[in-house]
């Protein structure tokens, strides 16, 4: 509180460096279909700066195969498929993080294809631009390829400039498949940084949230499920990469959740990390 000239002024929180951030969502139909798609669209006057996805229902049976942001039409398309045949009902949610278009907004695509092996792809922002969000697309995966790691660089004091995504074959799978990664980049915004959180333990379902500091907004984020035995990464399904807020207002929390598709031995511990891109 500041007293000046007999008047009392109350300090207010500093405004976020990127204002007007909102989330838009779309759900697929509640069904037992093997493949489901939802498309979230940003409102007029805004564009996509980040993306998210969520599976509701049999969360240990479906794999998120596509989280595809498109700045040309302001949409996020999310597709998920059953990793194994299943009669249970489920649905997928697409989340678009939207804002008035930041200066220099572009997307950068990187990919690998033509093999039936696990893949890792890094998409990097050009020049001095920084990372706002990201997406991925598995080609010819048919539910047999799991994206379990999407890790931005940067730190609690520095902005991210790239994201590295890894995908693993669920079972023995002979078909060639591709991994394409999209980085959403823009001119650097003062105060950009990365906040992370992790959860360990022996439970077969994990949920962890990375929170942006008070007064900051979430532009996007990623996560990573990792095991003591790297070959078992293919047994963990990420079922939520979810931007959210616990109060009315812009998103400021990145929730990650994942589950074991097949029960792992108690000795096979795994960790789930969440990375929030904040500004």
C-alpha positions in Angstrom: 0.0 0.0 0.0 1.3 3.5 -1.0 0.2 6.7 0.7 0.8 9.9 -1.3 -0.7 13.4 -0.9 -3.3 12.1 1.6 -4.6 9.4 -0.9 -4.3 5.7 -0.4 -3.3 3.6 -3.5 -3.4 -0.2 -3.5 -0.8 -2.0 -5.5 -2.2 -4.2 -8.3 -0.6 -7.2 -9.9 1.5 -6.6 -12.9 -0.2 -7.2 -16.2 0.8 -10.3 -18.1 3.2 -9.7 -21.0 0.8 -11.4 -23.4 -2.9 -10.4 -22.9 -6.1 -11.7 -24.3 -5.3 -15.4 -24.0 -8.3 -17.7 -24.0 -8.9 -21.4 -24.6 -11.5 -22.9 -27.0 -12.4 -26.6 -26.9 -14.2 -29.2 -29.0 -15.2 -32.8 -28.1 -15.7 -35.8 -30.4 -18.8 -37.9 -30.1 -19.0 -40.2 -27.1 -18.7 -43.6 -28.8 -16.7 -46.8 -29.0 -15.2 -45.9 -32.4 -11.6 -47.0 -33.0 -10.6 -43.5 -34.1 -12.0 -40.1 -33.0 -11.2 -36.5 -34.0 -12.1 -33.1 -32.5 -11.3 -29.7 -33.9 -11.2 -26.5 -31.7 -11.4 -23.1 -33.4 -10.1 -19.8 -32.1 -12.5 -16.9 -31.9 -12.4 -14.0 -34.4 -9.5 -11.6 -33.7 -7.2 -14.3 -32.3 -5.0 -17.1 -33.6 -3.5 -20.4 -32.2 -0.5 -20.0 -30.0 -0.7 -23.4 -28.3 -2.5 -26.7 -28.3 -3.7 -29.4 -25.9 -5.6 -32.7 -25.9 -7.5 -34.9 -23.4 -9.0 -38.4 -23.5 -12.1 -39.2 -21.4 -13.2 -42.7 -20.9 -10.8 -45.8 -21.2 -7.7 -43.7 -20.6 -5.4 -46.7 -20.6 -6.5 -48.0 -24.0 -6.3 -44.9 -26.4 -3.3 -43.2 -27.8 -3.2 -39.5 -28.9 -2.0 -39.7 -32.4 -2.3 -36.1 -33.6 -2.3 -32.6 -32.0 -2.1 -30.4 -35.0 -2.2 -26.6 -34.7 -2.9 -24.6 -37.9 -2.3 -20.8 -37.8 -3.7 -20.3 -41.3 -7.2 -21.0 -40.0 -6.9 -20.7 -36.3 -7.6 -24.4 -35.4 -6.3 -27.3 -33.4 -7.1 -30.8 -34.7 -6.7 -33.7 -32.2 -7.1 -37.4 -33.2 -6.8 -40.4 -30.9 -7.0 -44.1 -31.7 -7.4 -47.3 -29.7 -4.1 -49.0 -29.1 -5.9 -52.3 -28.7 -9.4 -53.4 -29.7 -11.8 -52.2 -27.1 -15.6 -52.0 -26.8 -15.6 -49.3 -24.1 -17.0 -45.8 -24.9 -14.6 -42.8 -24.9 -14.1 -39.4 -26.5 -11.3 -37.0 -27.3 -11.1 -33.3 -26.6 -9.2 -30.7 -28.6 -8.0 -27.5 -26.9 -6.8 -24.4 -28.7 -4.9 -21.7 -26.8 -5.7 -18.5 -28.6 -4.6 -14.9 -28.4 -4.4 -11.7 -30.5 -1.7 -12.7 -33.0 1.8 -12.1 -31.6 4.3 -10.4 -33.8 6.1 -12.7 -36.1 3.9 -15.7 -35.6 5.0 -18.7 -37.6 5.0 -22.5 -37.5 8.1 -24.7 -38.1 7.7 -28.3 -39.2 10.3 -31.0 -38.7 9.9 -34.8 -39.2 11.2 -38.3 -39.8 9.6 -41.0 -41.9 10.3 -44.2 -43.8 11.1 -46.6 -41.1 9.4 -48.8 -38.4 11.7 -47.7 -35.6 11.2 -45.4 -32.6 11.8 -41.8 -33.5 12.8 -38.5 -31.9 12.3 -35.2 -33.7 13.3 -31.6 -32.7 11.5 -28.6 -34.1 13.4 -25.3 -33.6 12.2 -21.7 -33.9 14.1 -19.7 -36.5 16.5 -16.9 -35.7 15.8 -15.2 -32.4 12.1 -16.3 -32.2 10.9 -18.2 -29.2 8.5 -21.2 -28.6 4.9 -20.5 -27.7 3.4 -24.0 -28.3 3.8 -27.1 -30.3 2.0 -30.1 -31.9 2.7 -33.4 -33.5 1.3 -35.8 -36.1 1.9 -39.6 -36.4 1.5 -40.9 -39.9 0.4 -44.5 -40.4 0.6 -45.3 -36.7 -3.0 -46.7 -36.4 -2.8 -46.6 -32.6 0.4 -48.6 -32.4 2.7 -45.6 -31.9 2.7 -43.6 -28.7 4.1 -40.1 -28.2 5.4 -40.1 -24.6 7.9 -37.3 -24.5 7.6 -33.6 -25.7 10.3 -31.6 -23.9 10.9 -27.9 -24.5 14.3 -26.4 -23.8 14.5 -23.2 -21.8 14.4 -22.9 -18.0 12.7 -21.1 -15.2 14.7 -18.0 -16.3 14.8 -18.4 -20.0 12.4 -18.8 -22.9 12.2 -22.1 -24.9 13.3 -22.0 -28.5 12.6 -25.7 -29.5 10.7 -28.8 -28.6 11.9 -32.4 -28.8 9.3 -35.1 -29.3 9.8 -38.9 -29.0 7.5 -41.6 -30.2 7.6 -45.4 -29.5 6.0 -48.4 -31.1 3.5 -50.0 -28.7 3.8 -53.6 -29.9 5.8 -55.3 -32.6 4.8 -53.2 -35.6 6.2 -53.7 -39.1 4.6 -50.8 -41.0 6.7 -47.7 -41.7 5.4 -44.7 -39.9 6.3 -41.0 -39.6 6.6 -38.4 -36.8 6.1 -34.8 -37.7 6.5 -32.0 -35.1 5.2 -28.5 -35.3 6.7 -25.6 -33.3 4.6 -22.4 -32.9 7.0 -19.5 -32.7 6.9 -15.7 -32.5 9.1 -12.7 -31.8 10.4 -13.0 -28.2 8.0 -11.7 -25.5 9.6 -10.3 -22.3 9.3 -12.7 -19.4 8.9 -16.0 -21.3 10.2 -19.0 -19.3 9.5 -22.7 -18.6 8.1 -24.1 -15.3 8.3 -27.8 -14.7 6.9 -30.3 -12.2 7.3 -34.1 -11.8 5.5 -37.0 -10.1 7.1 -40.3 -9.2 5.8 -43.3 -7.3 4.4 -46.8 -7.9 0.9 -45.9 -9.0 -0.1 -47.0 -12.5 -1.8 -43.6 -13.3 -0.1 -40.3 -12.7 -1.2 -36.7 -12.9 1.1 -33.7 -12.5 0.5 -30.0 -13.0 3.0 -27.2 -13.7 1.7 -23.8 -12.6 2.7 -20.5 -14.1 3.5 -17.8 -11.5 0.8 -15.5 -10.4 -0.1 -12.9 -13.1 1.4 -15.0 -16.0 -0.4 -16.8 -18.7 0.2 -20.3 -20.2 0.9 -20.3 -24.0 1.5 -24.1 -24.3 3.4 -26.9 -22.7 4.6 -30.5 -22.9 5.5 -33.4 -20.8 7.5 -36.6 -20.6 6.8 -40.1 -19.2 10.0 -42.0 -18.6 10.8 -45.4 -17.1 13.9 -47.0 -15.5 13.9 -49.3 -18.5 13.7 -47.2 -21.7 12.2 -50.0 -23.8 9.1 -49.9 -21.6 8.2 -46.3 -22.6 6.0 -48.0 -25.1 3.8 -49.3 -22.3 2.8 -45.8 -21.0 -0.1 -43.8 -22.6 -0.2 -40.1 -22.2 -3.9 -39.2 -22.1 -3.9 -35.5 -21.3 -1.9 -32.5 -22.3 -4.3 -30.1 -20.8 -4.1 -26.3 -20.5 -6.4 -25.0 -17.8 -7.1 -22.6 -15.0 -8.5 -23.1 -11.5 -10.2 -19.7 -11.7 -12.1 -17.6 -14.3 -9.5 -16.2 -16.7 -6.7 -17.2 -19.0 -5.0 -20.6 -18.8 -2.1 -20.7 -16.3 -1.7 -24.5 -15.6 -0.5 -27.3 -17.7 -1.9 -30.7 -16.6 -0.3 -33.9 -17.8 -1.7 -37.3 -17.1 -0.6 -40.8 -18.2 -1.4 -44.4 -17.5 0.2 -47.8 -17.9 -1.4 -49.6 -20.9 -0.2 -52.9 -19.4 0.7 -53.2 -15.7 4.4 -52.8 -15.2 6.4 -54.7 -12.5 6.6 -52.9 -9.2 10.4 -52.6 -9.9 9.7 -50.7 -13.1 9.1 -47.3 -11.7 8.3 -44.3 -14.0 8.1 -40.6 -13.8 5.7 -38.1 -15.3 6.9 -34.5 -15.9 4.9 -31.4 -17.0 6.4 -28.4 -18.7 4.4 -25.1 -18.8 5.4 -22.4 -21.2 4.6 -19.2 -19.3 4.7 -15.4 -20.0 
